[in-house]
Amino acid sequence: MLFYFETPQLMKVHSGKVRESFRVNDRYRILVATDRLSCFDEVLPTSFAGKGVVLTQMAAEWFERTKHLVASHFVKTVAPNVCLVREAKPIPVEMIVRQYLTGSLWRKYEKGEREMSGVRLPDGMVKNQRFPRPILTPTTKETSDRPISPEELVKVGWVDRQTYGEMEEAALKVFRFGQEYCESRGLSLVDTKYEFGWIDGKLALIDELHTPDSSRFWPWRGERSSSDELPYLDKEFIRQWLLSHPEAGNKLAPDVCAEAKRRYELVLCQLFDRQVSEESEEDLSTRTYRSLVAHRLIKPAYIAIVMGSRSDLAFAESIRERLAPYDVMVDMRVVSAHKNGECIEKLAQEYNHSIEPGCVIAVAGRSNGLGGALAANLNIPVINCPPFKDAQDLQMNINSSLMMPSHAPALTAVFLEQAVSAALRVLNVPSLRRRMIEEIKMMKQTLKDDDASVRASFRKDSFEIVGGAK
């Protein structure tokens, strides 16, 4: 299960409840759908494997099938759970289109509320009743979204009137298309949410589209108007279970996770004849890593050079220059074990969950506490390489780099060339290992050539001496 996704090679621009967003360059970013599950504005501690794959594959299909109706940020999928998208300026409004009185709308209606986002509902309606035509109930896009009428959206300045009109037209158009397609595949698109943004001055769909996280799906049984209870093939199944099992808190039972997984994958298969492949021996993290490297979005590995202070920068730059010929990303950081050690926890969160292999070279001199502090908190190798000024400095301070506390397995290299060589090896990346093999061969061949050259030179001198004696 992919609950976390990190890479120090790309700048993280947003961390949502389910997705992580990383900038590739000024025009593109990647969206990573994790397997995290959120309900009622909270990320649950339990979920199911493959959820992010379902969301990504479904959104990709819908973006492709609706591009004749409205533009979107979608470019292509680059991994089973990762999309490459165009940069957009988000509009902080969610456009929720509903065909039935169900879900949160029904729960509020049942409590006596009759107006939602400016839409007035009549008395006497029943649960799951179909509206004569789809209704639009926008909400603000905030930490906790709140219903708001179109008039208030415009008045407060969330969006101007013309833009809202364009969003409304696009949302209803895509919803009608989604309904017709779903019905042709034996499902009903009950309701959904749309998010929009600006790309090159044009309105475009962003985020996700018609997924079991953002939409409700029922089996299609005609345009029912009664209060039939139908199985939810989406996140509403989880919401209803949580509401009916308050004793469980926010933790789903294993059989509920398994059933949610079955329903999510059923929708993907029924709509697009696609299944979540579980035949590969590689886990999702490994497949995602390989895909991102193959698309040249990240390098095969990274080496972080962590300095105790900016005064170590020149030494760290020398290490970075030595790493330049190799296909690794170098991350330069400054963290003091003594002065702002609390920052190590945030650094560890990123490195410990990185999708790719990594290694840290710790650059700190006198009373080196940095290497041990890093090694105690990281699940990747740490190599001390103190920036000794001279032999006396080495003799006086080497012990603080050699003697590490328990559960702080940092190695120590006295010379930066050794630190670089060791770091490249511990990454255990196939392409780097092949490079190391070639370098070892070259080293051995150089020694053989030197041996032959020296031996031949001295043999020649010996023959000349012997010849002269005659």
Disulfide bonds with the S-S distance in Angstrom:
none
